[in-house]
Amino acid sequence: MLLELKSVQKRFGGVTALRNGNLSVRAGEVHLLMGENGAGKSTMMKIVAGMQGYDGGEMLFEGRPVRFNSPKEAAASGIAMVHQESLLAPHLTVGENIFLGREEAGPLGILKRSAMMERAAKLIESHGFPLKADWRVDRLSPAGRQLVEICRAIASGTSLLIFDEPTSSLSESETKEVFAIVSKLKEKGAGVIYITHRLEELRSVGDRVTVLRDGATVHTGELKDLTRAQLIQHMVGRDLGALYSRNPIPPGKPLLEIKNLNRSRLLHDISLTVRAGEIVGIAGLMGAGRTELCRAVFGIDAVESGSIAVDGQPLPLSSPRDAVAAGIALIPEDRQKTGLATQLPVGWNLTLSSLGAHSRAGVLDSAKLAATEKQYIDRLRIKTDGPSQRSARLSGGNQQKIVIAKWVAQGARVFLFDEPTRGIDVGAKTEVFEVMDSLAKQGAAILMVSSELTELIQVADRILVMRQGRISGELPGRTTQEKIMALAAFEQEEAPQ
Amino acid sequence: MIQRLLPFATLIVLFVSLCFVPNFLSETNLSSVIRQTAVINIMALGMTMVIITSGIDLSVGAILAMGGLIGTMAMEHGQPIPVGIAVGILTGAFCGFVNGFLTTRLRINSFIVTLGTLGIIRGLTLVISNGLPVHKIPPGFSYLGEGTFIGVPFVLWVLLACGALVHFILEHTKLGRYSFAIGSNPDAAFYAGIPVSFHMTCVYAICGALTGLAGMIEASRLMTGQPTAGQGYELQAIAAVVIGGGSLRGGEGSVLGTLVGALIMGLLSNGSDLLGISPYWQQAIIGAIIILAVSVDELRKRRSV
């Protein structure tokens, strides 16, 4: 056995990211790692690659117990990771990137340039990659960069290579190229761990598969013995619990209408309608284009074609200001980065989008502002010392309520919730759902993106599933996790019977 | 909280210790401190707004010269004093507008934009004046910088009026609120539907206008329109804001803090003059104070988060 993880645990503060991670990888095999978003796949691989430590359990590499304190230590043992996002220096050449951080140098730190370039060229040639050592990295396609990442990883004789979902940004032919390389590495006797959401594409290269769910290994076995339905069952099957249950109301007129939205590689022909009083869920795996859809509707990213109308009125779609003016609100997934000005007071954030209504000739009406601030702190039960408290000091759930209240105060009618419960504890989640429900009951149209299938099933009236930038299917609200996962992870024509 | 009050405490300690220095409390000395610091102080008020939006304006020294020059030239050509002053202010506002326009439309870092306009404006000032100062100014103009009103220097009233205005903008207008939001988190401001470019351009224009006024005060004190005036003032203005608690990362800063910051620098330099400390040392001391002030502020923030 090349690599073995036995009940490995990892906590971040109070959150357990990995509670029972088991994995065994043989030399000369391609081992797939699968699971829902947040199941613990990336955490597990970061531990193996030395980017994170672990709090409990045991890791054995080539039979010896190991604990890597840095990626450098892992690399010294022959473990390397090809990352999802490119970690290359774009202005340097392919060769320079391959040896970045471990340059060969003579005395006084003078680089042995030609020797390195020669080694890089040899490495590229031996694998038959369509690259040249002296090409600049910023001229390469995403696939080309991925190849450079791979070269970097294998330059120093790697015996275990980890791919973190490398094909999500690649085109079909580029994906095939990557698979060919994976097969080649396998033939040379290296172990390969491959995190993926695209099982079908990997049937040909994969040998065994390990499935993680909620931070624990739930299945390991031969890939060929496993049917798709079984695999899905392993991946989902989370307990629904008695989290929340919503009584939908009959929807009114269409408020948000999206027609044939296209953005190269990211969104393909998206059409959907959300009616007043309706909560429509958007499911999909990482990189399916859910956030991109929200950003496009909110006017942040330009689209190539398609139209968006609010209450029958087409939108110009050129900036968030247009979207806001039309009554669209975005509650973004990264609250700290784009939702809130965290150093500013709670009250300021609450009224940031409605200052126009709270001022005359640009001069703020302090009394009116104070009244609005108090009204929404009470109405959404935001737990704070008062409107002048710094927003950063509030809990995630209360911060999220500020972001929502900001838009309610502004008078928005179409709400785009992108991962509304991320980083929020369970009790606050229910409160967020209650707010969403009351908004819908007051006639708002709500689009809810979530990676938490159980939440979608509980909250949404119907669920649209996205896969690789397309809507791959629509399901009623009270559906099963298996059905969502089948649409989210697999080719449509092969949908289970 | 204690550390937030540090600039005030420093100012008070500095003032009290200077009271033991002979001549410090004399009326002539105190009013000269006020007159000397007023120019930097008014510029620093505009700089406060720019820094709150997490921008910076390196061209204020050049704008000061341009405002002073064009304003005095207007008077030289027979315009009455108030019109001349207005021309100076408007010239500054226009320069600031250009800074804001370039920063927001070309999406270039304000440091680079204003480094460029610093050179352009200074160069144009020299071209327009042919490098020669404007001397033919009506004598009454000296009242702006040297006059006395109700027993204190007239510039103090101007400074207080500007301080009140900027304070009002920052605390009681949309523009001020947006400035904090933009500086604190530009993405969140953009996502909130705020017209970011428009408001940032306004902030730069206001900074320019205040600098134009400072340029007129400088010209009034010298009774010449000097094309070379204001060299290095930008750094003093930035220093005043930073000592007063403004953060170059944006989202923080106040009128009161900036006034205190500018006064600390003014008192330090006046005190060293009175004590006969070489002006060479003064520069080194101010430099050390800047680093000290910022590191104390960083320490406070790291603890409070």
Interface residues (C-beta under 8 A of the other chain):
Chain A: F298 I300 P320 R321 A323 V324 A325 L330 P332 K337 T338 G339 L340 A341 T342 Q343 L344 W348 L352 S353 L355 G356 S359 G362 V363 L364 S366 A392 K406 Q410
Chain B: H172 T173 K174 L175 R177 Y178 F180 A181 S184 N185 D187 A188 A189 F190 Y191 A192 G193 I194 P195 G251 E252 V305
